[in-house]
């Protein structure tokens, strides 16, 4: 499966969180639509079907993710 470049994922994650903050302050249909679009793009870029899974997958692919891995699937 093709995966997006970490720089692209980083930009999408930052844009998603910025829009989430904007929606929390002023939840308009336009802002909500932009946030949904970025969420769908994240899903496509990471090969996932939910925004939460896409955010987790994107964070895992970003540089330094394995250094501070907070995965619930960590081996013992």
C-alpha positions as CSV (number, residue, x, y, z in Angstrom):
1,X,0.0,0.0,0.0
2,X,1.2,3.5,-0.8
3,X,1.7,5.8,2.2
4,X,1.9,9.6,2.2
5,X,5.2,11.2,2.9
6,X,5.7,12.2,6.5
7,X,5.8,15.9,5.6
8,X,2.4,15.6,4.0
9,X,1.0,13.7,7.0
10,X,2.4,16.3,9.4
11,X,0.7,19.1,7.5
12,X,-2.6,17.2,7.4
13,X,-2.5,16.5,11.2
14,X,-1.6,20.2,11.9
15,X,-4.4,21.4,9.7
16,X,-6.9,19.0,11.3
17,X,-6.1,20.1,14.8
18,X,-6.2,23.8,13.8
19,X,-9.6,23.3,12.3
20,X,-10.7,21.3,15.4
21,X,-9.8,24.3,17.6
22,X,-11.6,26.7,15.1
23,X,-14.7,24.5,15.3
24,X,-14.6,24.5,19.1
25,X,-14.6,28.3,19.0
26,X,-17.0,28.9,16.1
27,X,-18.7,25.8,14.7
28,X,-20.0,26.9,11.3
29,X,-21.0,24.6,8.5
30,X,-18.1,25.8,6.4
31,X,-15.5,25.1,9.1
32,X,-17.0,21.7,9.9
33,X,-17.0,20.9,6.2
34,X,-13.3,21.8,5.9
35,X,-12.5,19.7,9.0
36,X,-14.4,16.7,7.5
37,X,-12.5,17.1,4.2
38,X,-9.1,17.1,6.0
39,X,-10.3,14.1,8.0
40,X,-11.2,12.2,4.9
41,X,-7.9,13.1,3.3
42,X,-6.1,11.8,6.3
43,X,-8.0,8.5,6.1
44,X,-7.1,8.1,2.4
45,X,-3.4,9.1,3.1
46,X,-3.1,6.5,5.9
47,X,-5.3,3.8,4.5
48,X,-7.7,3.9,7.5
49,X,-11.5,4.3,7.7
50,X,-11.9,6.6,10.7
51,X,-10.3,9.9,11.7
52,X,-9.1,8.6,15.0
53,X,-7.3,5.7,13.4
54,X,-5.9,8.0,10.7
55,X,-4.5,10.4,13.4
56,X,-2.9,7.5,15.2
57,X,-1.4,6.1,12.0
58,X,-0.1,9.5,10.9
59,X,1.5,10.1,14.3
60,X,3.2,6.7,14.1
61,X,4.7,7.6,10.7
62,X,6.0,11.0,11.8
63,X,9.7,11.3,12.6
64,X,10.5,10.4,16.2
65,X,7.2,8.6,16.8
66,X,8.9,5.3,17.8
67,X,11.0,7.1,20.4
68,X,8.0,8.1,22.5
69,X,5.6,5.4,21.4
70,X,2.5,5.5,23.5
71,X,0.8,2.6,21.7
72,X,-1.5,0.4,23.7
73,X,-0.2,-2.5,21.7
74,X,3.3,-2.3,23.2
75,X,5.0,-5.7,23.8
76,X,6.1,-6.6,27.3
